[in-house]
């Protein structure tokens, strides 16, 4: 079954060319089933790239997905055309006022790791989002900075600034093979990592509401389940395209910024060679398992979500 997208959203053509099943709104209206409603709170500057990455993953499941794009109400982006934002995004204030509920919400990362959470201009509204999820979202998926912000808000878990960027494709251990979110996962998982901060396992030990599902000896916890808040936090980037780390590396080199070659990414660690995608299958498994878990547990009647 397909993901329902506006036919003029760039992701519609991109995913169609890739073979992902997409459906226009008029087609979806003819199907007598309730679609799973998934929202993306997109905090990344390159909105369209991020839309494509997440729509690709949640659109690969055998369910009809209704995809909603949300932005912070007052925060303006400089990297995406205003026409695109006006056409496809709804401000959170509007969504909240409408009383609309969602089966799932993804909160993306943001390139503001160096800031304290309270110094982020939209932090007060983001805290409203976190509280709103408890009554209006069945399951929330916080990604990278978005996951760090959410686990800090609900559990006080701090983030720590690293001396050097954690950058590359690192091996991770599957700590919970029986988890519904890790069905089909290998014991050893390769995951792209790109961040200047970290979450430490020692700050979560003893909290019986937090369960680390995937972790790396090199980069620390990767995927954490928050039972109390119906949430998952992933601090690394399963959603990345094959060339995303290369784009980040090339950008920093061109700008003259200090940056290491991303570890274990290019063949022979040689930036002149084309990187291979060795995480795509696990990315589809993770987000497919998340969608399936939502489908199995969410109320059929949307108004019962959060009750």
Buried (B, 14 or more C-beta within 10 A) or exposed (E): BBBBBBEEBBBBEBBBEEEBBBBBEEEBEEEEEBBBBBBBBBBBEBBBBBBBBBBBBBBBBEBBBBBBBBBBBEBEBEEBEEEBBEEBBBBBEEBBEEEBBBBBBBBBBBBBBEEEBEEBEBBEBBBBBBEBBBEBBBBBBBBBBBBBBBBBBBBEBBBEEBEEBBBBBBEBBBBBEEBEBBBEBEEEBBBBBBBBBBBEEEBBEEBEEBBBBBBBEEBBBBBBBBEEBBBBBBBBBBBBBBEBBBEBBEEBEEEEEEBEBBBBBBEEEEEEEEBEBBBBEBBBBBBBBBBBBBBEEBEEEBEEBBE
